[in-house]
Amino acid sequence: MGKGARTALLIVLAVSSGVAQERDDAWVRQRVKQIKESDTSAFLKIPWAPSLLEARKSAKDEGRPIFLFTLDGNLETGRC
């Protein structure tokens, strides 16, 4: 997902959740700046598991929770 698409998505989510009503334009601009400057490849550092069974085993072995992510589209192009 490109930075512009991510930014637009975050703004839409903020507005649709009602949070934007409590935030002013300066806050939104600052948040967009923070997001644009953040490490957008951090999700690549997550040890993804190829199956739920393997994820459950790893979670049990490491004492960590499972984060289940599903996608319909192409994450790299922002079509999700």
C-alpha positions in Angstrom: 0.0 0.0 0.0 1.5 3.4 -1.0 2.0 6.1 1.6 -0.7 8.3 0.0 -3.2 5.5 0.1 -2.3 4.7 3.7 -2.7 8.3 4.7 -6.1 8.6 3.0 -7.2 5.4 4.7 -6.2 6.6 8.1 -8.0 9.9 7.6 -11.2 8.1 6.4 -11.0 5.7 9.4 -10.6 8.7 11.8 -13.5 10.5 10.4 -15.8 7.4 10.2 -15.1 6.4 13.8 -16.1 9.8 15.2 -12.7 10.5 16.6 -12.2 13.3 14.1 -14.9 15.3 15.7 -12.7 15.6 18.8 -9.6 16.5 16.8 -8.7 19.7 15.0 -7.0 20.1 11.6 -3.6 20.6 13.2 -3.8 17.3 15.1 -4.8 15.5 11.9 -1.9 17.1 10.0 0.6 16.1 12.7 -0.7 12.5 12.8 -0.4 12.2 9.0 3.2 13.5 9.2 4.0 10.9 11.9 2.5 8.1 9.9 4.3 9.2 6.7 7.7 9.3 8.6 7.1 6.0 10.3 8.7 2.7 9.3 6.2 1.4 6.8 8.1 -1.9 6.4 7.7 -2.9 10.1 5.0 -5.5 9.2 7.6 -7.4 7.2 9.5 -8.0 10.5 6.6 -10.0 11.9 7.2 -13.8 11.9 4.2 -14.7 9.8 3.1 -18.3 9.9 1.9 -20.2 6.8 -1.0 -21.8 8.7 -3.1 -21.4 11.7 -1.8 -24.7 13.1 1.8 -23.5 12.9 0.8 -20.2 14.4 -0.9 -21.9 17.4 2.2 -24.0 18.0 4.5 -21.0 17.8 2.3 -19.0 20.1 2.2 -21.8 22.6 6.0 -22.3 22.5 6.8 -18.6 22.8 4.0 -17.7 25.2 2.6 -15.1 22.8 -0.9 -14.4 21.4 -1.9 -14.9 17.8 -2.8 -12.0 15.6 -5.0 -13.3 12.8 -4.8 -11.1 9.7 -7.0 -11.8 6.7 -6.8 -10.1 3.3 -8.8 -10.0 0.1 -6.7 -8.2 -2.4 -3.0 -7.3 -2.8 -1.3 -5.7 0.2 1.6 -4.4 -1.9 -0.6 -2.4 -4.2 -3.0 -1.1 -1.5 -5.9 -3.0 -3.0 -7.3 -4.6 0.1 
